[in-house]
Amino acid sequence: MNGKEDREGFSRRKFIKGISMAAGSGLINTPLINKLAAQPAPAFKTIKVTQTNADFEREPMIRPFGFKGGYMTECGKRLLNYK
């Protein structure tokens, strides 16, 4: 018996695996699952991107943030624009 298993030889991992298998097997042939499986997948909408733009903006912090001599005084933010 190791530290990860209890007296009967079950570990948490084996228990979770067994419970999830039992719960999943009960859902295989239910009316809800059959109804969802019979529905056709929705059609995807197409998106046309005509223009893109990217920028980087630095925003100053209220006070420096850091550890062991390395401090940040600004926070960088990425800006993306799609049309």
Secondary structure, DSSP 8 states (H G I E B T S, - for coil): --TTS-TTS--HHHHHHHHHHHHHHHTTT-HHHHHHHHS------------EEEEEEEEEEEEEEEETTEEEEEEEEEEEEE-
